[in-house]
Amino acid sequence: MSGRLVVVTGGGGGIGRAVVSRFAAAGERVVAVGRDESALAGAVDAAGGSPTAERCDVTDEAAVDALFARLGPVDVLVNNAGMAESAPLHRTTLESWRAHLDVNATGAFLCTRAVVAGMRERGRGTVVTVASVAGRAGAPYTAAYTAAKHAAVGLMRATAAELAGSGATANAVCPTYVDTPMTDRTVTNITARTGRDEAAARGALDAATPLGRLLESDEVAAAVAWLASPEAGAINGQALVIDGGGIQA
């Protein structure tokens, strides 16, 4: 298992940073991919300096193709790049709708397309997409995000169907709210929309999951790492829900 080439998109964010650190600690060759060079540098430092960082916009087809051509055969792709904004459906702009689809779905498509043929030919490899419980069920004020995460889960399932029997796999993890900067922005939106203070807004998110708390990034990273492990070689086309029991897989 040691020494595989692992590419993590959104590698500078909360979940991405945890995923980068976990694979690096296992001795893998990790590439953290993202647009924010400062965040990527922080992820590399947090992992002990062993990963490398590549600046790339996953919605840019030419940039994605050039990146993966330069990296060579990828053993593990973690589609983690994402964005989230909240608004009632009637106030959701077309710009926001397109941005969610571009980052959360098209980015995963472009990166998966770049690696899947090689994985099939080599008879090994895995794609793990970091989706969300919003990829399994709808929630108010998340029309664009929910639609994009449903698309990401659908892409994973179609990829898994094409890889079936090849030795390569595709799966997704679907966490509930995770204690990350993205969730901090959600809290800010809740306070602005409802007038609640920050503690009350966070309490509302805590209450939205049977766990009664936000997930930790490391909990999501552990699930990603397991799906990319040899022990999960028979798991393909699954959306692993991580929410304490609210949504059944």
Secondary structure by P-SEA (a helix, b strand, c coil): ccccbbbbcccccaaaaaaaaaaaaaccbbbbbcccaaaaaaaaaaacccbbbbbcccccaaaaaaaaaaaccccbbbcccbbbbbbccccccaaaaaaaaacccaaaaaaaaacaaaaaaaccbbbbbbccccccccccccaaaaaaaaaaaaaaaaaaaaacccccccbbbbbcccccaaaaaaaaaaaaaccccaaaaaaaaaacccccccccaaaaaaaaaaaaccccccccccccccccccccc
